[in-house]
Each structure stands twice: as structure tokens, then as C-alpha cells.
Amino acid sequence: MSCLREACGVVGAAHPEHDVVEQLWRGLLAVQHRGQEGNGIFTLDRGKFHHAKYLGLVGDLSKYGSLKGVEE
């Protein structure tokens, strides 16, 4: 995905106790008109990054179900 040349939308979320993947996914849906070539979510869980990246439109939340994102 390093060769994408389109505009993109960026969203962020943080919460000290709850998973933020669904909130990030909803944010991606809201801004996907900014760049429809690809999408992805990065999360931080106890100091370790997790990510999922896909080509095309955002799609179902279930694609991101394995991401963890609770900071302690």
C-alpha cells in the first residue's frame, strides 16, 4: 500500500479502559470518501502495536475483530 496516491482520511481514538476498534471503524466509514483505495486501523495495547490494512472500501467491522486496543 506504499504506492497509494490518493487523499486519505485519518481518525483517532483513545480510552484507558475500553477497546476503541469499533469507534475507529465508524470514523473510517465517515471519512472513506477521502480515499477509497485503502483503509487500515492501528491500535496500541499494553505497549504493543497491532494493525490491519486492506485495499478498497472499509467494509465490515468483523475484519478488524482481532485487533486489541486497551492501553494500561
PyMOL CGO cylinders between C-alpha atoms (Angstrom):
from pymol import cmd
from pymol.cgo import CYLINDER

trace = [
    CYLINDER, 0.00, 0.00, 0.00, 3.01, 2.30, -0.05, 0.3, 1, 1, 1, 1, 1, 1,
    CYLINDER, 3.01, 2.30, -0.05, 2.27, 3.48, -3.60, 0.3, 1, 1, 1, 1, 1, 1,
    CYLINDER, 2.27, 3.48, -3.60, -1.19, 4.98, -2.94, 0.3, 1, 1, 1, 1, 1, 1,
    CYLINDER, -1.19, 4.98, -2.94, -1.51, 8.44, -4.44, 0.3, 1, 1, 1, 1, 1, 1,
    CYLINDER, -1.51, 8.44, -4.44, -4.98, 9.47, -3.30, 0.3, 1, 1, 1, 1, 1, 1,
    CYLINDER, -4.98, 9.47, -3.30, -6.17, 11.67, -0.48, 0.3, 1, 1, 1, 1, 1, 1,
    CYLINDER, -6.17, 11.67, -0.48, -6.94, 9.97, 2.79, 0.3, 1, 1, 1, 1, 1, 1,
    CYLINDER, -6.94, 9.97, 2.79, -8.94, 10.48, 5.94, 0.3, 1, 1, 1, 1, 1, 1,
    CYLINDER, -8.94, 10.48, 5.94, -7.43, 9.93, 9.37, 0.3, 1, 1, 1, 1, 1, 1,
    CYLINDER, -7.43, 9.93, 9.37, -9.27, 9.25, 12.62, 0.3, 1, 1, 1, 1, 1, 1,
    CYLINDER, -9.27, 9.25, 12.62, -8.02, 8.64, 16.14, 0.3, 1, 1, 1, 1, 1, 1,
    CYLINDER, -8.02, 8.64, 16.14, -9.45, 7.45, 19.44, 0.3, 1, 1, 1, 1, 1, 1,
    CYLINDER, -9.45, 7.45, 19.44, -8.12, 6.77, 22.91, 0.3, 1, 1, 1, 1, 1, 1,
    CYLINDER, -8.12, 6.77, 22.91, -9.62, 5.28, 26.03, 0.3, 1, 1, 1, 1, 1, 1,
    CYLINDER, -9.62, 5.28, 26.03, -7.76, 3.99, 29.08, 0.3, 1, 1, 1, 1, 1, 1,
    CYLINDER, -7.76, 3.99, 29.08, -10.15, 1.10, 29.80, 0.3, 1, 1, 1, 1, 1, 1,
    CYLINDER, -10.15, 1.10, 29.80, -12.22, 0.19, 26.73, 0.3, 1, 1, 1, 1, 1, 1,
    CYLINDER, -12.22, 0.19, 26.73, -11.44, -1.12, 23.26, 0.3, 1, 1, 1, 1, 1, 1,
    CYLINDER, -11.44, -1.12, 23.26, -11.63, 1.60, 20.60, 0.3, 1, 1, 1, 1, 1, 1,
    CYLINDER, -11.63, 1.60, 20.60, -11.71, -0.53, 17.43, 0.3, 1, 1, 1, 1, 1, 1,
    CYLINDER, -11.71, -0.53, 17.43, -15.44, -0.01, 16.79, 0.3, 1, 1, 1, 1, 1, 1,
    CYLINDER, -15.44, -0.01, 16.79, -15.12, 3.75, 17.25, 0.3, 1, 1, 1, 1, 1, 1,
    CYLINDER, -15.12, 3.75, 17.25, -12.17, 3.82, 14.81, 0.3, 1, 1, 1, 1, 1, 1,
    CYLINDER, -12.17, 3.82, 14.81, -14.11, 1.72, 12.30, 0.3, 1, 1, 1, 1, 1, 1,
    CYLINDER, -14.11, 1.72, 12.30, -17.07, 4.12, 12.49, 0.3, 1, 1, 1, 1, 1, 1,
    CYLINDER, -17.07, 4.12, 12.49, -14.69, 7.01, 11.97, 0.3, 1, 1, 1, 1, 1, 1,
    CYLINDER, -14.69, 7.01, 11.97, -13.21, 5.33, 8.89, 0.3, 1, 1, 1, 1, 1, 1,
    CYLINDER, -13.21, 5.33, 8.89, -16.71, 4.86, 7.47, 0.3, 1, 1, 1, 1, 1, 1,
    CYLINDER, -16.71, 4.86, 7.47, -17.37, 8.56, 7.95, 0.3, 1, 1, 1, 1, 1, 1,
    CYLINDER, -17.37, 8.56, 7.95, -14.21, 9.66, 6.08, 0.3, 1, 1, 1, 1, 1, 1,
    CYLINDER, -14.21, 9.66, 6.08, -13.81, 6.89, 3.49, 0.3, 1, 1, 1, 1, 1, 1,
    CYLINDER, -13.81, 6.89, 3.49, -14.91, 9.30, 0.74, 0.3, 1, 1, 1, 1, 1, 1,
    CYLINDER, -14.91, 9.30, 0.74, -11.48, 10.98, 1.24, 0.3, 1, 1, 1, 1, 1, 1,
    CYLINDER, -11.48, 10.98, 1.24, -9.61, 7.99, -0.15, 0.3, 1, 1, 1, 1, 1, 1,
    CYLINDER, -9.61, 7.99, -0.15, -11.23, 4.79, -1.35, 0.3, 1, 1, 1, 1, 1, 1,
    CYLINDER, -11.23, 4.79, -1.35, -8.10, 2.90, -2.41, 0.3, 1, 1, 1, 1, 1, 1,
    CYLINDER, -8.10, 2.90, -2.41, -7.31, 1.52, 1.02, 0.3, 1, 1, 1, 1, 1, 1,
    CYLINDER, -7.31, 1.52, 1.02, -8.00, 1.61, 4.73, 0.3, 1, 1, 1, 1, 1, 1,
    CYLINDER, -8.00, 1.61, 4.73, -6.50, 0.42, 7.96, 0.3, 1, 1, 1, 1, 1, 1,
    CYLINDER, -6.50, 0.42, 7.96, -6.51, 0.59, 11.72, 0.3, 1, 1, 1, 1, 1, 1,
    CYLINDER, -6.51, 0.59, 11.72, -3.54, 0.64, 14.07, 0.3, 1, 1, 1, 1, 1, 1,
    CYLINDER, -3.54, 0.64, 14.07, -4.07, 0.09, 17.78, 0.3, 1, 1, 1, 1, 1, 1,
    CYLINDER, -4.07, 0.09, 17.78, -1.82, 0.14, 20.84, 0.3, 1, 1, 1, 1, 1, 1,
    CYLINDER, -1.82, 0.14, 20.84, -2.34, -2.46, 23.54, 0.3, 1, 1, 1, 1, 1, 1,
    CYLINDER, -2.34, -2.46, 23.54, -0.06, -2.51, 26.57, 0.3, 1, 1, 1, 1, 1, 1,
    CYLINDER, -0.06, -2.51, 26.57, 2.83, -1.02, 24.59, 0.3, 1, 1, 1, 1, 1, 1,
    CYLINDER, 2.83, -1.02, 24.59, 2.44, -3.25, 21.51, 0.3, 1, 1, 1, 1, 1, 1,
    CYLINDER, 2.44, -3.25, 21.51, 1.06, -2.10, 18.15, 0.3, 1, 1, 1, 1, 1, 1,
    CYLINDER, 1.06, -2.10, 18.15, -1.49, -4.16, 16.21, 0.3, 1, 1, 1, 1, 1, 1,
    CYLINDER, -1.49, -4.16, 16.21, -2.73, -3.38, 12.71, 0.3, 1, 1, 1, 1, 1, 1,
    CYLINDER, -2.73, -3.38, 12.71, -5.00, -4.43, 9.88, 0.3, 1, 1, 1, 1, 1, 1,
    CYLINDER, -5.00, -4.43, 9.88, -4.78, -2.87, 6.39, 0.3, 1, 1, 1, 1, 1, 1,
    CYLINDER, -4.78, -2.87, 6.39, -6.97, -3.58, 3.36, 0.3, 1, 1, 1, 1, 1, 1,
    CYLINDER, -6.97, -3.58, 3.36, -7.36, -2.33, -0.19, 0.3, 1, 1, 1, 1, 1, 1,
    CYLINDER, -7.36, -2.33, -0.19, -10.70, -0.87, -1.20, 0.3, 1, 1, 1, 1, 1, 1,
    CYLINDER, -10.70, -0.87, -1.20, -13.58, 0.39, 0.91, 0.3, 1, 1, 1, 1, 1, 1,
    CYLINDER, -13.58, 0.39, 0.91, -13.76, -0.03, 4.68, 0.3, 1, 1, 1, 1, 1, 1,
    CYLINDER, -13.76, -0.03, 4.68, -16.15, -3.00, 4.73, 0.3, 1, 1, 1, 1, 1, 1,
    CYLINDER, -16.15, -3.00, 4.73, -17.35, -4.93, 7.78, 0.3, 1, 1, 1, 1, 1, 1,
    CYLINDER, -17.35, -4.93, 7.78, -16.23, -4.36, 11.34, 0.3, 1, 1, 1, 1, 1, 1,
    CYLINDER, -16.23, -4.36, 11.34, -15.58, -8.13, 11.59, 0.3, 1, 1, 1, 1, 1, 1,
    CYLINDER, -15.58, -8.13, 11.59, -12.39, -7.68, 9.50, 0.3, 1, 1, 1, 1, 1, 1,
    CYLINDER, -12.39, -7.68, 9.50, -10.90, -5.76, 12.43, 0.3, 1, 1, 1, 1, 1, 1,
    CYLINDER, -10.90, -5.76, 12.43, -12.19, -8.04, 15.19, 0.3, 1, 1, 1, 1, 1, 1,
    CYLINDER, -12.19, -8.04, 15.19, -8.77, -9.42, 16.13, 0.3, 1, 1, 1, 1, 1, 1,
    CYLINDER, -8.77, -9.42, 16.13, -7.28, -6.00, 16.94, 0.3, 1, 1, 1, 1, 1, 1,
    CYLINDER, -7.28, -6.00, 16.94, -6.65, -5.16, 20.57, 0.3, 1, 1, 1, 1, 1, 1,
    CYLINDER, -6.65, -5.16, 20.57, -6.50, -1.61, 21.79, 0.3, 1, 1, 1, 1, 1, 1,
    CYLINDER, -6.50, -1.61, 21.79, -6.70, -1.15, 25.54, 0.3, 1, 1, 1, 1, 1, 1,
    CYLINDER, -6.70, -1.15, 25.54, -3.90, 0.90, 27.00, 0.3, 1, 1, 1, 1, 1, 1,
    CYLINDER, -3.90, 0.90, 27.00, -2.75, 0.20, 30.54, 0.3, 1, 1, 1, 1, 1, 1,
]
cmd.load_cgo(trace, "trace")
